[in-house]
Amino acid sequence: MSRTLPDASLDQLFRTARTHNELGGEVSDETLHQLYDLAKWGPTSANMSPMRLVFVKSEEAKARLAPAMDEGNRAKTLAAPVTVIVGFDPDFHEKLPVLFPHTDAKSWFEGPREGRHEAAFRNGSLQGAYLLLAARALGLDTGPMSGFDNAKVDEAFFAGTPIKSNFLINLGHGDTGKLFPRSPRLSFDEAARIV
């Protein structure tokens, strides 16, 4: 962990990577397995790993997702090779005896499910961000978004479970010629301070 990545890698992950609205091409099941197997290594509190994923790829699954999409996101989502539903499991603590075996971490989160929501949502969101970076690292373009009805997605894909949807990511290969000019970001002094 002592070497800085080369500029080409930093560009691919951050500086030149963009959010794409039009994605095409193919994304193999093998690539989706590679994607998860890379993203799962990102750190979470007590290794709780609450992220749960559904890779929406088939026409049947896309038809179930379509009614939940806001109008502005429906066409691009249906056209994307894969849409990932990034969810989180508020009952993540059930897996802690395996994921964090050196102490009784499960007991830290016992009690009503509402008491685990914040930890599950925060760490599931972190894992979703790792998933985005893993996708870029594997040469995929991404289109993360809100703009959907969470309750409809949960009913269509997580019925009978405690899992809740957080956000969606379209995956595929984009055309940089169809992108808007890059929007600015805040400077260090506007967004951060060293104390």
N, CA and C atoms as a LAMMPS dump frame, in Angstrom:
ITEM: TIMESTEP
0
ITEM: NUMBER OF ATOMS
585
ITEM: BOX BOUNDS ff ff ff
-5.0000000000000000e+02 5.0000000000000000e+02
-5.0000000000000000e+02 5.0000000000000000e+02
-5.0000000000000000e+02 5.0000000000000000e+02
ITEM: ATOMS id mol type element x y z
1 1 1 N 0.815 -1.213 0
2 1 2 C 0 0 0
3 1 3 C 0.85 1.266 0
4 2 1 N 2.088 1.163 -0.423
5 2 2 C 2.967 2.317 -0.336
6 2 3 C 3.157 3.028 -1.662
7 3 1 N 2.546 2.519 -2.728
8 3 2 C 2.762 3.135 -4.029
9 3 3 C 1.49 3.835 -4.499
10 4 1 N 1.657 5.022 -5.048
11 4 2 C 0.547 5.716 -5.675
12 4 3 C 0.251 5.056 -7.013
13 5 1 N -1.025 4.898 -7.332
14 5 2 C -1.392 4.345 -8.632
15 5 3 C -0.911 5.276 -9.741
16 6 1 N -0.634 4.733 -10.917
17 6 2 C -0.232 5.598 -12.034
18 6 3 C -1.383 6.515 -12.449
19 7 1 N -1.023 7.612 -13.085
20 7 2 C -2.025 8.597 -13.508
21 7 3 C -3.124 7.98 -14.358
22 8 1 N -2.786 7.037 -15.223
23 8 2 C -3.809 6.417 -16.069
24 8 3 C -4.872 5.722 -15.224
25 9 1 N -4.463 5.084 -14.141
26 9 2 C -5.421 4.418 -13.25
27 9 3 C -6.266 5.441 -12.501
28 10 1 N -5.629 6.496 -12.01
29 10 2 C -6.374 7.545 -11.309
30 10 3 C -7.361 8.229 -12.238
31 11 1 N -6.981 8.421 -13.494
32 11 2 C -7.904 8.987 -14.48
33 11 3 C -9.108 8.076 -14.665
34 12 1 N -8.86 6.771 -14.842
35 12 2 C -9.939 5.817 -15.102
36 12 3 C -10.907 5.732 -13.927
37 13 1 N -10.392 5.84 -12.73
38 13 2 C -11.245 5.746 -11.544
39 13 3 C -11.933 7.059 -11.199
40 14 1 N -11.249 8.192 -11.424
41 14 2 C -11.755 9.461 -10.92
42 14 3 C -11.764 10.6 -11.937
43 15 1 N -10.597 10.998 -12.433
44 15 2 C -10.481 12.274 -13.119
45 15 3 C -11.185 12.331 -14.466
46 16 1 N -11.123 11.271 -15.241
47 16 2 C -11.795 11.295 -16.54
48 16 3 C -13.039 10.413 -16.571
49 17 1 N -13.28 9.645 -15.511
50 17 2 C -14.493 8.821 -15.444
51 17 3 C -15.708 9.733 -15.358
52 18 1 N -16.766 9.32 -16.013
53 18 2 C -17.969 10.153 -16.073
54 18 3 C -19.214 9.316 -15.831
55 19 1 N -20.299 9.968 -15.453
56 19 2 C -21.602 9.328 -15.369
57 19 3 C -22.225 9.331 -16.758
58 20 1 N -22.585 8.166 -17.23
59 20 2 C -23.147 8.019 -18.577
60 20 3 C -24.655 7.821 -18.51
61 21 1 N -25.366 8.501 -19.409
62 21 2 C -26.813 8.33 -19.531
63 21 3 C -27.182 7.317 -20.601
64 22 1 N -26.276 7.054 -21.535
65 22 2 C -26.529 6.083 -22.6
66 22 3 C -25.445 5.022 -22.538
67 23 1 N -25.862 3.81 -22.22
68 23 2 C -24.915 2.71 -22.106
69 23 3 C -25.356 1.555 -22.985
70 24 1 N -24.391 0.966 -23.687
71 24 2 C -24.683 -0.176 -24.543
72 24 3 C -23.637 -1.245 -24.363
73 25 1 N -23.505 -2.086 -25.358
74 25 2 C -22.52 -3.159 -25.314
75 25 3 C -23.016 -4.34 -24.517
76 26 1 N -22.084 -5.183 -24.149
77 26 2 C -22.402 -6.388 -23.387
78 26 3 C -21.673 -6.354 -22.055
79 27 1 N -22.309 -6.911 -21.045
80 27 2 C -21.68 -7.117 -19.743
81 27 3 C -21.958 -8.566 -19.377
82 28 1 N -20.909 -9.368 -19.348
83 28 2 C -21.081 -10.802 -19.109
84 28 3 C -21.365 -11.093 -17.641
85 29 1 N -21.956 -12.251 -17.397
86 29 2 C -22.163 -12.697 -16.021
87 29 3 C -20.823 -12.841 -15.313
88 30 1 N -19.808 -13.278 -16.029
89 30 2 C -18.469 -13.417 -15.445
90 30 3 C -17.961 -12.062 -14.958
91 31 1 N -18.199 -11.011 -15.736
92 31 2 C -17.786 -9.667 -15.329
93 31 3 C -18.531 -9.238 -14.069
94 32 1 N -19.81 -9.58 -13.966
95 32 2 C -20.578 -9.226 -12.768
96 32 3 C -20.032 -9.942 -11.539
97 33 1 N -19.61 -11.177 -11.703
98 33 2 C -18.974 -11.899 -10.592
99 33 3 C -17.655 -11.234 -10.212
100 34 1 N -16.86 -10.847 -11.212
101 34 2 C -15.597 -10.145 -10.949
102 34 3 C -15.858 -8.826 -10.227
103 35 1 N -16.906 -8.142 -10.646
104 35 2 C -17.264 -6.86 -10.057
105 35 3 C -17.555 -7.012 -8.569
106 36 1 N -18.405 -7.967 -8.222
107 36 2 C -18.712 -8.174 -6.808
108 36 3 C -17.469 -8.622 -6.045
109 37 1 N -16.702 -9.545 -6.633
110 37 2 C -15.531 -10.086 -5.944
111 37 3 C -14.464 -9.035 -5.693
112 38 1 N -14.474 -7.956 -6.438
113 38 2 C -13.569 -6.835 -6.192
114 38 3 C -14.163 -5.881 -5.157
115 39 1 N -15.425 -5.519 -5.327
116 39 2 C -16.065 -4.528 -4.448
117 39 3 C -16.206 -5.016 -3.012
118 40 1 N -16.342 -6.312 -2.813
119 40 2 C -16.598 -6.838 -1.466
120 40 3 C -15.45 -6.581 -0.493
121 41 1 N -14.263 -6.257 -1.019
122 41 2 C -13.113 -6.053 -0.148
123 41 3 C -13.053 -4.662 0.473
124 42 1 N -13.902 -3.742 0.041
125 42 2 C -13.905 -2.407 0.642
126 42 3 C -14.32 -2.482 2.106
127 43 1 N -13.737 -1.633 2.963
128 43 2 C -14.014 -1.715 4.401
129 43 3 C -15.417 -1.251 4.774
130 44 1 N -15.982 -1.939 5.778
131 44 2 C -17.235 -1.55 6.419
132 44 3 C -17.056 -1.691 7.922
133 45 1 N -17.911 -1.049 8.681
134 45 2 C -17.849 -1.13 10.144
135 45 3 C -18.011 -2.58 10.581
136 46 1 N -17.096 -3.067 11.396
137 46 2 C -17.139 -4.448 11.904
138 46 3 C -17.32 -5.459 10.771
139 47 1 N -16.859 -5.103 9.577
140 47 2 C -16.987 -5.979 8.399
141 47 3 C -18.43 -6.424 8.179
142 48 1 N -19.387 -5.549 8.494
143 48 2 C -20.798 -5.952 8.466
144 48 3 C -21.328 -6.241 7.071
145 49 1 N -20.784 -5.635 6.055
146 49 2 C -21.12 -5.958 4.658
147 49 3 C -22.621 -6.078 4.401
148 50 1 N -23.39 -5.015 4.631
149 50 2 C -24.844 -5.103 4.469
150 50 3 C -25.355 -4.948 3.041
151 51 1 N -24.476 -4.614 2.084
152 51 2 C -24.932 -4.421 0.708
153 51 3 C -25.493 -5.727 0.152
154 52 1 N -26.628 -5.621 -0.513
155 52 2 C -27.224 -6.738 -1.232
156 52 3 C -27.537 -6.233 -2.636
157 53 1 N -27.247 -7.04 -3.639
158 53 2 C -27.336 -6.606 -5.029
159 53 3 C -28.286 -7.481 -5.827
160 54 1 N -28.972 -6.841 -6.757
161 54 2 C -29.697 -7.557 -7.808
162 54 3 C -29.211 -6.979 -9.128
163 55 1 N -28.651 -7.845 -9.979
164 55 2 C -28.212 -7.427 -11.307
165 55 3 C -29.359 -7.686 -12.275
166 56 1 N -30.025 -6.618 -12.683
167 56 2 C -31.19 -6.718 -13.564
168 56 3 C -30.679 -6.754 -15.003
169 57 1 N -30.845 -7.906 -15.632
170 57 2 C -30.266 -8.104 -16.949
171 57 3 C -31.273 -8.649 -17.961
172 58 1 N -32.164 -9.52 -17.536
173 58 2 C -33.11 -10.159 -18.454
174 58 3 C -34.246 -9.204 -18.813
175 59 1 N -34.887 -9.473 -19.928
176 59 2 C -36.039 -8.659 -20.348
177 59 3 C -37.162 -8.756 -19.321
178 60 1 N -37.37 -9.936 -18.763
179 60 2 C -38.419 -10.131 -17.754
180 60 3 C -38.147 -9.272 -16.525
181 61 1 N -36.891 -9.255 -16.065
182 61 2 C -36.54 -8.454 -14.893
183 61 3 C -36.635 -6.962 -15.191
184 62 1 N -36.235 -6.554 -16.399
185 62 2 C -36.356 -5.147 -16.774
186 62 3 C -37.821 -4.71 -16.807
187 63 1 N -38.699 -5.612 -17.246
188 63 2 C -40.127 -5.302 -17.272
189 63 3 C -40.673 -5.108 -15.859
190 64 1 N -40.111 -5.824 -14.882
191 64 2 C -40.528 -5.644 -13.481
192 64 3 C -39.98 -4.346 -12.904
193 65 1 N -38.798 -3.924 -13.38
194 65 2 C -38.19 -2.695 -12.883
195 65 3 C -38.817 -1.442 -13.501
196 66 1 N -39.222 -1.521 -14.742
197 66 2 C -39.685 -0.342 -15.486
198 66 3 C -40.77 0.468 -14.773
199 67 1 N -41.818 -0.14 -14.19
200 67 2 C -42.86 0.671 -13.546
201 67 3 C -42.365 1.474 -12.345
202 68 1 N -41.229 1.097 -11.783
203 68 2 C -40.707 1.815 -10.623
204 68 3 C -39.855 3.013 -11.008
205 69 1 N -39.479 3.11 -12.284
206 69 2 C -38.562 4.161 -12.704
207 69 3 C -39.29 5.484 -12.951
208 70 1 N -38.67 6.592 -12.538
209 70 2 C -39.176 7.902 -12.917
210 70 3 C -39.092 8.025 -14.438
211 71 1 N -39.954 8.83 -15.005
212 71 2 C -40.027 8.969 -16.463
213 71 3 C -38.673 9.291 -17.087
214 72 1 N -37.918 10.188 -16.468
215 72 2 C -36.633 10.593 -17.033
216 72 3 C -35.55 9.526 -16.982
217 73 1 N -35.752 8.496 -16.192
218 73 2 C -34.746 7.44 -16.055
219 73 3 C -35.155 6.116 -16.7
220 74 1 N -36.401 6.016 -17.131
221 74 2 C -36.913 4.721 -17.597
222 74 3 C -36.227 4.243 -18.876
223 75 1 N -36.172 5.071 -19.913
224 75 2 C -35.64 4.625 -21.205
225 75 3 C -34.172 4.24 -21.1
226 76 1 N -33.371 5.061 -20.42
227 76 2 C -31.945 4.753 -20.336
228 76 3 C -31.694 3.497 -19.502
229 77 1 N -32.554 3.258 -18.531
230 77 2 C -32.405 2.058 -17.705
231 77 3 C -32.783 0.813 -18.492
232 78 1 N -33.844 0.881 -19.245
233 78 2 C -34.245 -0.27 -20.055
234 78 3 C -33.24 -0.569 -21.161
235 79 1 N -32.538 0.464 -21.633
236 79 2 C -31.567 0.274 -22.711
237 79 3 C -30.213 -0.216 -22.205
238 80 1 N -29.909 -0.003 -20.935
239 80 2 C -28.601 -0.392 -20.399
240 80 3 C -28.47 -1.914 -20.375
241 81 1 N -27.279 -2.428 -20.618
242 81 2 C -27.084 -3.879 -20.561
243 81 3 C -27.436 -4.478 -19.2
244 82 1 N -27.106 -3.748 -18.116
245 82 2 C -27.375 -4.213 -16.753
246 82 3 C -27.71 -3.011 -15.891
247 83 1 N -28.686 -3.191 -15.021
248 83 2 C -28.933 -2.221 -13.96
249 83 3 C -28.755 -2.946 -12.638
250 84 1 N -27.944 -2.372 -11.769
251 84 2 C -27.722 -2.96 -10.456
252 84 3 C -28.622 -2.264 -9.445
253 85 1 N -29.43 -3.033 -8.754
254 85 2 C -30.166 -2.508 -7.6
255 85 3 C -29.237 -2.681 -6.4
256 86 1 N -28.795 -1.576 -5.846
257 86 2 C -27.943 -1.603 -4.665
258 86 3 C -28.853 -1.48 -3.453
259 87 1 N -28.958 -2.544 -2.714
260 87 2 C -29.791 -2.559 -1.52
261 87 3 C -28.951 -2.763 -0.275
262 88 1 N -29.632 -2.768 0.869
263 88 2 C -28.948 -3.02 2.139
264 88 3 C -29.85 -3.868 3.023
265 89 1 N -29.219 -4.732 3.798
266 89 2 C -29.933 -5.663 4.668
267 89 3 C -29.824 -5.184 6.111
268 90 1 N -30.932 -4.725 6.712
269 90 2 C -30.873 -4.286 8.107
270 90 3 C -30.683 -5.443 9.09
271 91 1 N -30.77 -6.659 8.596
272 91 2 C -30.479 -7.815 9.449
273 91 3 C -29.075 -8.366 9.175
274 92 1 N -28.174 -7.472 8.761
275 92 2 C -26.784 -7.841 8.476
276 92 3 C -26.117 -8.541 9.652
277 93 1 N -26.554 -8.229 10.867
278 93 2 C -25.901 -8.759 12.067
279 93 3 C -25.951 -10.279 12.155
280 94 1 N -26.902 -10.885 11.463
281 94 2 C -27.005 -12.341 11.467
282 94 3 C -25.775 -12.998 10.841
283 95 1 N -25.084 -12.283 9.974
284 95 2 C -23.89 -12.821 9.306
285 95 3 C -22.59 -12.492 10.056
286 96 1 N -22.66 -11.693 11.113
287 96 2 C -21.445 -11.259 11.797
288 96 3 C -20.652 -12.392 12.453
289 97 1 N -21.278 -13.469 12.937
290 97 2 C -20.449 -14.555 13.463
291 97 3 C -19.455 -15.104 12.429
292 98 1 N -19.796 -15.026 11.155
293 98 2 C -18.887 -15.459 10.094
294 98 3 C -17.976 -14.309 9.672
295 99 1 N -18.544 -13.111 9.498
296 99 2 C -17.794 -11.986 8.951
297 99 3 C -16.864 -11.307 9.964
298 100 1 N -17.189 -11.404 11.243
299 100 2 C -16.39 -10.754 12.299
300 100 3 C -16.262 -11.73 13.465
301 101 1 N -15.552 -12.859 13.248
302 101 2 C -15.611 -13.985 14.173
303 101 3 C -14.808 -13.845 15.464
304 102 1 N -13.961 -12.834 15.577
305 102 2 C -13.083 -12.762 16.738
306 102 3 C -13.728 -12.153 17.973
307 103 1 N -14.987 -11.738 17.872
308 103 2 C -15.735 -11.254 19.032
309 103 3 C -17.222 -11.406 18.733
310 104 1 N -18.048 -11.226 19.734
311 104 2 C -19.491 -11.381 19.558
312 104 3 C -20.105 -10.075 19.053
313 105 1 N -19.769 -9.701 17.82
314 105 2 C -20.272 -8.449 17.241
315 105 3 C -21.774 -8.501 16.987
316 106 1 N -22.323 -9.686 16.788
317 106 2 C -23.768 -9.794 16.56
318 106 3 C -24.549 -9.17 17.712
319 107 1 N -24.072 -9.363 18.935
320 107 2 C -24.79 -8.84 20.101
321 107 3 C -24.832 -7.316 20.121
322 108 1 N -23.884 -6.672 19.446
323 108 2 C -23.872 -5.215 19.403
324 108 3 C -25.1 -4.662 18.683
325 109 1 N -25.689 -5.465 17.814
326 109 2 C -26.765 -4.979 16.945
327 109 3 C -28.096 -5.692 17.195
328 110 1 N -28.195 -6.461 18.266
329 110 2 C -29.456 -7.112 18.595
330 110 3 C -30.498 -6.055 18.948
331 111 1 N -31.74 -6.414 18.838
332 111 2 C -32.819 -5.5 19.182
333 111 3 C -33.636 -5.148 17.958
334 112 1 N -34.488 -4.135 18.074
335 112 2 C -35.363 -3.779 16.957
336 112 3 C -34.572 -3.421 15.695
337 113 1 N -35.127 -3.795 14.566
338 113 2 C -34.493 -3.561 13.264
339 113 3 C -34.196 -2.083 13.036
340 114 1 N -35.061 -1.204 13.524
341 114 2 C -34.863 0.236 13.331
342 114 3 C -33.52 0.688 13.915
343 115 1 N -33.06 0.012 14.96
344 115 2 C -31.795 0.368 15.583
345 115 3 C -30.579 0.031 14.724
346 116 1 N -30.783 -0.809 13.708
347 116 2 C -29.684 -1.18 12.807
348 116 3 C -29.744 -0.428 11.484
349 117 1 N -30.821 0.297 11.248
350 117 2 C -31.037 0.937 9.953
351 117 3 C -29.892 1.869 9.577
352 118 1 N -29.488 2.734 10.491
353 118 2 C -28.457 3.729 10.164
354 118 3 C -27.145 3.055 9.77
355 119 1 N -26.714 2.057 10.542
356 119 2 C -25.467 1.352 10.224
357 119 3 C -25.577 0.611 8.9
358 120 1 N -26.728 -0.026 8.659
359 120 2 C -26.914 -0.772 7.406
360 120 3 C -26.925 0.174 6.213
361 121 1 N -27.63 1.29 6.331
362 121 2 C -27.722 2.243 5.235
363 121 3 C -26.362 2.886 4.953
364 122 1 N -25.66 3.314 6.002
365 122 2 C -24.357 3.971 5.817
366 122 3 C -23.357 3.023 5.17
367 123 1 N -23.23 1.843 5.726
368 123 2 C -22.23 0.91 5.216
369 123 3 C -22.639 0.313 3.877
370 124 1 N -23.934 0.127 3.648
371 124 2 C -24.396 -0.306 2.331
372 124 3 C -24.135 0.743 1.267
373 125 1 N -24.254 2.026 1.637
374 125 2 C -23.941 3.114 0.708
375 125 3 C -22.455 3.137 0.389
376 126 1 N -21.626 2.948 1.418
377 126 2 C -20.184 2.852 1.187
378 126 3 C -19.876 1.732 0.2
379 127 1 N -20.491 0.577 0.414
380 127 2 C -20.23 -0.547 -0.474
381 127 3 C -20.712 -0.262 -1.89
382 128 1 N -21.812 0.476 -2.021
383 128 2 C -22.271 0.862 -3.353
384 128 3 C -21.259 1.747 -4.064
385 129 1 N -20.597 2.626 -3.299
386 129 2 C -19.544 3.468 -3.879
387 129 3 C -18.348 2.614 -4.289
388 130 1 N -17.998 1.622 -3.472
389 130 2 C -16.924 0.709 -3.876
390 130 3 C -17.292 -0.014 -5.167
391 131 1 N -18.569 -0.38 -5.294
392 131 2 C -19.026 -1.07 -6.498
393 131 3 C -18.832 -0.188 -7.735
394 132 1 N -19.142 1.099 -7.609
395 132 2 C -18.927 2.033 -8.716
396 132 3 C -17.455 2.078 -9.129
397 133 1 N -16.575 2.185 -8.152
398 133 2 C -15.148 2.248 -8.461
399 133 3 C -14.653 0.92 -9.025
400 134 1 N -15.158 -0.184 -8.511
401 134 2 C -14.779 -1.496 -9.048
402 134 3 C -15.217 -1.619 -10.5
403 135 1 N -16.417 -1.136 -10.816
404 135 2 C -16.898 -1.184 -12.201
405 135 3 C -15.969 -0.377 -13.109
406 136 1 N -15.587 0.817 -12.684
407 136 2 C -14.659 1.623 -13.476
408 136 3 C -13.318 0.924 -13.619
409 137 1 N -12.846 0.29 -12.542
410 137 2 C -11.568 -0.413 -12.589
411 137 3 C -11.601 -1.565 -13.587
412 138 1 N -12.769 -2.167 -13.79
413 138 2 C -12.921 -3.276 -14.736
414 138 3 C -13.25 -2.806 -16.144
415 139 1 N -13.228 -1.496 -16.369
416 139 2 C -13.442 -0.962 -17.708
417 139 3 C -14.887 -0.717 -18.078
418 140 1 N -15.776 -0.743 -17.092
419 140 2 C -17.191 -0.455 -17.363
420 140 3 C -17.476 1.02 -17.129
421 141 1 N -18.441 1.549 -17.861
422 141 2 C -18.976 2.873 -17.583
423 141 3 C -20.202 2.695 -16.703
424 142 1 N -20.502 3.734 -15.929
425 142 2 C -21.582 3.632 -14.951
426 142 3 C -22.535 4.813 -15.059
427 143 1 N -23.756 4.569 -14.631
428 143 2 C -24.773 5.597 -14.547
429 143 3 C -25.545 5.448 -13.25
430 144 1 N -24.97 5.912 -12.119
431 144 2 C -25.683 5.801 -10.843
432 144 3 C -26.852 6.777 -10.794
433 145 1 N -27.908 6.39 -10.079
434 145 2 C -29.077 7.276 -10.031
435 145 3 C -29.996 6.969 -8.867
436 146 1 N -30.733 8.003 -8.505
437 146 2 C -31.932 7.865 -7.7
438 146 3 C -33.057 7.916 -8.734
439 147 1 N -34.133 8.596 -8.465
440 147 2 C -35.157 8.757 -9.489
441 147 3 C -35.936 7.494 -9.773
442 148 1 N -36.358 6.814 -8.707
443 148 2 C -37.201 5.635 -8.831
444 148 3 C -38.002 5.49 -7.548
445 149 1 N -39.015 4.675 -7.583
446 149 2 C -39.877 4.432 -6.434
447 149 3 C -39.307 3.255 -5.644
448 150 1 N -38.695 3.552 -4.505
449 150 2 C -38.064 2.502 -3.706
450 150 3 C -39.063 1.423 -3.288
451 151 1 N -40.261 1.829 -2.909
452 151 2 C -41.246 0.836 -2.453
453 151 3 C -41.601 -0.138 -3.571
454 152 1 N -41.721 0.361 -4.79
455 152 2 C -42.035 -0.524 -5.916
456 152 3 C -40.877 -1.472 -6.223
457 153 1 N -39.655 -0.948 -6.154
458 153 2 C -38.482 -1.81 -6.379
459 153 3 C -38.4 -2.879 -5.302
460 154 1 N -38.632 -2.475 -4.05
461 154 2 C -38.565 -3.439 -2.952
462 154 3 C -39.626 -4.523 -3.108
463 155 1 N -40.803 -4.144 -3.533
464 155 2 C -41.88 -5.133 -3.732
465 155 3 C -41.547 -6.073 -4.884
466 156 1 N -40.977 -5.533 -5.944
467 156 2 C -40.687 -6.35 -7.122
468 156 3 C -39.479 -7.262 -6.937
469 157 1 N -38.496 -6.848 -6.125
470 157 2 C -37.242 -7.602 -6.063
471 157 3 C -36.855 -8.092 -4.666
472 158 1 N -37.428 -7.515 -3.617
473 158 2 C -37.033 -7.916 -2.266
474 158 3 C -38.214 -8.344 -1.4
475 159 1 N -39.356 -8.648 -2.015
476 159 2 C -40.545 -9.033 -1.249
477 159 3 C -40.223 -10.235 -0.359
478 160 1 N -40.724 -10.19 0.869
479 160 2 C -40.509 -11.285 1.797
480 160 3 C -39.173 -11.255 2.506
481 161 1 N -38.384 -10.197 2.278
482 161 2 C -37.092 -10.045 2.946
483 161 3 C -37.07 -8.679 3.633
484 162 1 N -36.111 -8.455 4.53
485 162 2 C -35.978 -7.123 5.129
486 162 3 C -35.172 -6.155 4.265
487 163 1 N -34.632 -6.627 3.142
488 163 2 C -33.744 -5.816 2.31
489 163 3 C -34.496 -4.635 1.7
490 164 1 N -33.808 -3.492 1.682
491 164 2 C -34.362 -2.257 1.113
492 164 3 C -33.436 -1.741 0.021
493 165 1 N -34.027 -1.184 -1.03
494 165 2 C -33.227 -0.59 -2.099
495 165 3 C -32.688 0.759 -1.653
496 166 1 N -31.506 1.103 -2.174
497 166 2 C -30.86 2.366 -1.863
498 166 3 C -30.743 3.216 -3.124
499 167 1 N -29.981 2.736 -4.118
500 167 2 C -29.861 3.44 -5.387
501 167 3 C -29.6 2.422 -6.483
502 168 1 N -29.599 2.907 -7.724
503 168 2 C -29.401 2.055 -8.894
504 168 3 C -28.149 2.495 -9.64
505 169 1 N -27.543 1.539 -10.34
506 169 2 C -26.39 1.847 -11.196
507 169 3 C -26.594 1.136 -12.527
508 170 1 N -26.671 1.899 -13.607
509 170 2 C -26.646 1.29 -14.932
510 170 3 C -25.193 0.999 -15.285
511 171 1 N -24.97 -0.177 -15.881
512 171 2 C -23.63 -0.598 -16.277
513 171 3 C -23.589 -0.89 -17.767
514 172 1 N -22.472 -0.591 -18.39
515 172 2 C -22.286 -0.905 -19.801
516 172 3 C -21.082 -0.155 -20.332
517 173 1 N -21.167 0.189 -21.611
518 173 2 C -20.083 0.913 -22.265
519 173 3 C -20.686 2.147 -22.914
520 174 1 N -20.145 3.305 -22.553
521 174 2 C -20.699 4.561 -23.029
522 174 3 C -19.894 5.182 -24.147
523 175 1 N -20.484 6.186 -24.738
524 175 2 C -19.86 6.956 -25.809
525 175 3 C -19.527 8.331 -25.24
526 176 1 N -18.235 8.627 -25.078
527 176 2 C -17.855 9.907 -24.485
528 176 3 C -18.284 11.098 -25.338
529 177 1 N -18.528 10.863 -26.625
530 177 2 C -18.992 11.933 -27.495
531 177 3 C -20.403 12.4 -27.177
532 178 1 N -21.144 11.617 -26.392
533 178 2 C -22.516 11.983 -26.035
534 178 3 C -22.632 12.597 -24.645
535 179 1 N -21.497 12.85 -24.022
536 179 2 C -21.51 13.416 -22.67
537 179 3 C -21.594 14.936 -22.703
538 180 1 N -22.236 15.511 -21.686
539 180 2 C -22.196 16.955 -21.482
540 180 3 C -20.798 17.333 -21.023
541 181 1 N -20.419 18.608 -21.172
542 181 2 C -19.139 19.028 -20.586
543 181 3 C -19.126 18.722 -19.089
544 182 1 N -17.96 18.417 -18.588
545 182 2 C -17.85 18.034 -17.18
546 182 3 C -18.23 19.188 -16.265
547 183 1 N -19.051 18.896 -15.27
548 183 2 C -19.444 19.914 -14.291
549 183 3 C -18.299 20.152 -13.315
550 184 1 N -18.201 21.374 -12.785
551 184 2 C -17.114 21.674 -11.851
552 184 3 C -17.316 20.982 -10.509
553 185 1 N -16.282 20.974 -9.707
554 185 2 C -16.309 20.477 -8.341
555 185 3 C -15.828 21.589 -7.422
556 186 1 N -16.17 21.49 -6.159
557 186 2 C -15.704 22.469 -5.187
558 186 3 C -14.195 22.341 -5.001
559 187 1 N -13.551 23.466 -4.728
560 187 2 C -12.116 23.454 -4.434
561 187 3 C -11.901 22.899 -3.031
562 188 1 N -10.657 22.562 -2.73
563 188 2 C -10.313 22.073 -1.404
564 188 3 C -10.774 23.055 -0.319
565 189 1 N -10.488 24.338 -0.538
566 189 2 C -10.819 25.338 0.481
567 189 3 C -12.331 25.522 0.665
568 190 1 N -13.1 25.234 -0.36
569 190 2 C -14.551 25.327 -0.233
570 190 3 C -15.159 24.135 0.476
571 191 1 N -14.491 22.994 0.429
572 191 2 C -15.092 21.761 0.935
573 191 3 C -14.359 21.125 2.103
574 192 1 N -13.149 21.596 2.386
575 192 2 C -12.363 20.906 3.412
576 192 3 C -11.505 21.889 4.186
577 193 1 N -11.044 21.439 5.344
578 193 2 C -10.078 22.187 6.128
579 193 3 C -9.193 21.224 6.887
580 194 1 N -8.007 21.63 7.161
581 194 2 C -7.066 20.845 7.939
582 194 3 C -6.942 21.532 9.295
583 195 1 N -7.172 20.798 10.361
584 195 2 C -7.129 21.407 11.697
585 195 3 C -6.046 20.77 12.559
